[in-house]
């Protein structure tokens, strides 16, 4: 068996050693690369990928991992590990146990959904006239956990500038709290596709809109408590215009998923949505910048094979 270990920022060959030792009886041939490395056409393809990193490292490799089509094991050693947490890989020892089961030939591989974000080439004005679903899309990017626009994106942008150790220890919260009292709601339109055309689902002053493949982001914030990675749907959470003090009080409830009971919160599922704004707004996914609005967010079912506990 040929295994490729991808080392994200902050990880090293030392992280790989326990996995090499655990697979000694399986005659695994290892190749180790940094997160910035690219596969060379002259190299033999790998049978399995072991990725050491967090959500950002996974995000940067998703397009390539989907093309390879081999099982992927995520080892949660990044600053944000919400995707690994959703797979039941909360700690390195969970990943090591999953790896041992995989090497022993046990059936612990699942095919899960991924989100896809594709910016739209047409203008917002053109979109108002075209609801047939035929507007041209630019090539999409995969995301594994949650994509967002509004307050969510501004927080992600600020958190991304923090040192890695701080991002992994409350960096999202530290970036969010100062913005709660300064961020002004933005007019955002969200459309859903029912198979025959687009229907407006939300048109209001919006604090944030999140499109979730997993239930959590921001190191444990349960923005989409009912999200599942094998249902072919995105869970959409929209927080409308809300008093800053009420938003501040609402914030702790997000860790338990109770925010969806609030009147200003809309929550639904859809396999395909479009986001439009009066001026282009940044969209972040898995804590990384992807594109600006207008954009389409959708699901590719069973897009990635993952090794689970």
C-alpha positions in Angstrom: 0.0 0.0 0.0 1.3 3.5 -0.9 0.5 6.3 1.5 1.1 10.0 1.0 1.4 12.2 4.1 0.6 15.8 3.6 2.1 18.1 6.3 0.2 21.3 6.9 1.6 24.4 8.7 2.8 23.6 12.1 3.1 19.8 11.5 6.4 17.9 10.9 7.6 14.4 10.1 7.5 13.7 13.8 3.7 13.7 13.6 3.9 10.9 11.0 6.0 8.5 13.0 3.2 7.0 15.1 1.2 6.3 11.9 4.3 4.7 10.3 4.8 2.5 13.3 1.2 1.5 13.5 1.3 0.3 9.9 4.5 -1.7 10.0 2.7 -5.0 9.5 1.0 -3.6 6.4 4.1 -2.9 4.4 3.1 0.7 3.7 5.4 2.7 1.4 5.3 6.4 2.6 5.8 9.6 0.7 5.9 12.8 2.8 5.2 16.3 1.4 4.5 19.7 2.7 1.1 21.3 2.2 2.4 23.5 -0.6 3.8 20.5 -2.6 2.1 19.3 -5.8 2.0 15.7 -7.0 4.4 15.0 -9.8 3.1 13.0 -12.8 6.2 10.8 -12.6 5.3 9.6 -9.1 3.2 6.5 -8.6 -0.3 7.4 -7.4 -1.1 6.9 -3.7 -3.6 4.5 -2.3 -4.4 6.6 0.7 -3.8 10.2 1.9 -3.0 11.1 5.5 -3.4 14.8 5.9 -2.0 16.5 9.0 -3.6 19.9 9.5 -6.8 21.8 10.1 -9.7 23.0 8.1 -7.6 25.5 6.1 -5.1 22.8 5.0 -7.9 20.5 4.0 -9.6 23.3 2.1 -6.6 24.0 0.0 -6.3 20.4 -1.1 -9.9 19.5 -1.6 -10.0 19.9 -5.4 -7.0 17.6 -5.8 -8.2 15.1 -3.2 -11.6 14.8 -5.0 -9.8 14.1 -8.3 -7.6 11.4 -6.8 -10.6 9.6 -5.4 -8.6 7.7 -2.7 -9.5 7.5 1.0 -8.3 10.4 3.1 -7.5 10.4 6.8 -7.5 13.8 8.6 -5.2 14.1 11.6 -6.5 17.1 13.6 -3.3 19.2 14.3 -4.5 22.5 12.8 -5.7 25.7 14.5 -9.3 24.9 13.5 -10.4 21.2 13.3 -14.2 21.4 12.8 -14.2 19.0 9.8 -12.2 16.4 11.7 -14.5 16.8 14.7 -17.5 16.2 12.4 -15.9 12.9 11.4 -15.4 11.9 15.0 -11.6 12.6 14.9 -11.4 15.0 17.8 -7.8 14.2 18.8 -4.8 12.7 17.2 -5.3 9.4 19.0 -8.7 9.1 17.4 -7.1 9.4 14.0 -4.4 6.9 14.9 -7.1 4.4 16.0 -8.9 4.9 12.7 -5.7 4.4 10.8 -5.0 1.1 12.6 -8.5 -0.1 11.7 -8.0 0.9 8.1 -4.7 -0.9 7.9 -6.3 -4.0 9.4 -8.7 -4.1 6.5 -11.8 -3.0 8.4 -14.5 -1.1 6.5 -14.2 2.3 8.1 -14.3 4.4 4.9 -17.3 6.7 4.2 -18.2 8.8 1.2 -19.3 12.2 2.3 -20.7 15.4 0.7 -18.7 18.5 0.0 -20.0 22.0 -0.7 -19.1 23.8 -3.9 -18.9 27.6 -4.3 -18.9 29.0 -7.9 -18.8 32.8 -8.5 -21.3 34.0 -11.2 -20.1 35.9 -14.2 -23.4 37.7 -14.7 -24.1 41.0 -12.9 -26.7 41.2 -10.1 -28.9 43.2 -12.4 -28.8 40.3 -15.0 -29.5 37.8 -12.3 -32.7 39.7 -11.5 -33.9 39.0 -15.0 -32.5 35.4 -15.2 -34.1 32.9 -12.7 -33.9 29.9 -15.0 -30.6 28.7 -13.5 -28.7 29.1 -16.8 -26.3 32.0 -15.8 -22.7 31.1 -16.5 -20.7 29.9 -13.6 -17.0 30.2 -13.1 -15.2 27.0 -12.0 -16.2 26.2 -8.5 -14.1 25.5 -5.3 -14.9 22.7 -2.8 -15.4 23.3 0.9 -15.7 20.8 3.6 -17.4 22.5 6.5 -19.1 25.9 6.4 -19.2 28.8 3.9 -20.4 32.3 5.0 -21.0 35.9 4.0 -21.5 39.0 6.1 -20.3 39.2 9.7 -19.1 35.7 9.4 -16.6 36.6 6.6 -15.3 39.6 8.3 -14.6 37.6 11.4 -12.8 34.9 9.3 -10.7 37.5 7.6 -9.6 39.0 10.9 -9.0 35.6 12.6 -6.9 34.5 9.6 -4.5 37.3 10.4 -3.9 36.0 13.9 -1.0 33.7 14.9 -1.9 30.1 14.4 -1.7 29.3 18.1 -4.1 32.1 18.9 -6.5 31.0 16.1 -6.7 27.6 17.7 -7.4 29.0 21.2 -10.3 31.4 20.9 -9.1 33.4 17.9 -12.6 33.3 16.2 -14.3 34.6 19.4 -11.6 37.3 19.9 -12.3 38.5 16.4 -16.0 38.3 16.7 -16.8 40.1 19.9 -15.4 43.6 18.9 -17.3 43.4 15.6 -20.7 42.6 17.1 -21.2 46.3 18.1 -19.8 47.7 14.9 -21.0 45.5 12.1 -24.0 46.9 10.2 -26.5 44.5 8.6 -26.2 44.2 4.9 -29.0 43.7 2.2 -28.5 40.1 1.0 -30.8 38.1 -1.3 -30.7 34.3 -1.1 -32.4 32.1 -3.7 -33.1 28.4 -3.7 -33.5 26.1 -6.7 -36.4 23.7 -6.7 -35.3 21.8 -9.9 -37.2 24.0 -12.3 -36.2 27.6 -11.3 -35.0 29.9 -8.6 -37.2 31.2 -5.8 -36.3 34.0 -3.4 -36.1 32.6 0.1 -34.5 35.5 2.0 -34.3 39.2 1.2 -33.5 41.3 4.2 -30.9 43.2 6.1 -28.6 40.4 7.2 -25.9 40.0 9.8 -24.6 36.7 8.4 -25.6 33.9 6.1 -23.9 30.5 6.6 -24.1 27.5 4.2 -23.1 24.4 6.2 -22.0 20.9 5.3 -21.0 20.2 8.9 -22.7 21.5 12.0 -19.8 23.5 13.5 -17.2 26.1 12.5 -15.0 28.6 14.4 -13.7 25.8 16.6 -17.0 24.4 17.9 -19.7 27.0 17.1 -22.8 24.9 16.2 -24.1 27.3 13.5 -26.0 24.5 11.8 -27.0 22.0 14.5 -28.9 19.7 12.1 -26.3 19.5 9.3 -25.3 16.1 8.0 -22.5 15.2 5.6 -24.4 12.4 3.8 -27.8 13.9 3.0 -27.1 15.8 -0.2 -28.2 19.1 1.3 -26.7 22.3 2.8 -28.1 23.7 6.0 -28.6 27.4 5.5 -28.7 29.7 8.6 -29.5 33.4 8.1 -29.3 35.8 11.0 -31.2 39.0 10.1 -30.9 42.5 11.3 -30.7 42.3 15.1 -29.9 44.7 17.9 -26.2 44.5 18.8 -26.8 43.8 22.5 -29.3 41.0 21.6 -26.7 39.6 19.2 -24.1 39.7 22.0 -26.5 37.8 24.3 -27.4 35.4 21.4 -23.7 34.5 20.8 -23.2 31.9 23.5 -26.3 30.0 22.4 -24.6 29.3 19.1 -22.3 26.8 20.8 -25.4 24.7 21.6 -27.4 25.3 18.4 -30.1 27.2 20.3 -29.8 30.3 18.2 -32.1 28.8 15.5 -35.1 29.3 17.9 -34.7 33.1 17.7 -37.2 35.1 15.6 -34.5 36.8 13.6 -32.9 33.5 12.5 -34.0 31.6 9.4 -33.0 28.0 9.0 -33.6 25.6 6.1 -32.0 23.0 3.9 -31.3 23.2 0.2 -29.0 21.5 -2.3 -28.4 24.7 -4.3 -28.6 28.4 -3.4 -27.5 31.7 -4.9 -26.3 34.7 -3.0 -26.7 38.3 -4.3 -25.7 41.6 -2.7 -25.9 45.2 -3.8 -22.1 45.4 -3.8 -19.6 42.5 -3.9 -19.0 40.9 -0.5 -16.4 38.4 0.4 -17.3 34.7 0.8 -15.1 32.6 3.2 -15.3 28.9 3.6 -13.4 26.7 6.0 -11.9 30.0 7.3 -10.4 30.8 3.9 -11.3 33.4 1.3 -13.0 31.9 -1.8 -14.6 34.6 -3.9 -17.1 37.5 -3.9 -20.8 37.7 -4.5 -22.8 37.0 -6.6 -22.1 33.3 -6.2 -23.8 29.9 -6.3 -23.4 27.5 -3.4 -24.3 23.8 -3.9 -23.5 20.3 -2.9 -21.7 17.5 -4.5 -22.9 14.3 -2.9 -20.5 11.6 -1.9 -17.6 13.6 -3.3 -14.8 12.6 -0.8 -13.8 9.3 0.7 -12.8 9.6 4.3 -11.4 7.3 6.9 -13.4 7.4 10.2 -13.1 5.8 13.6 
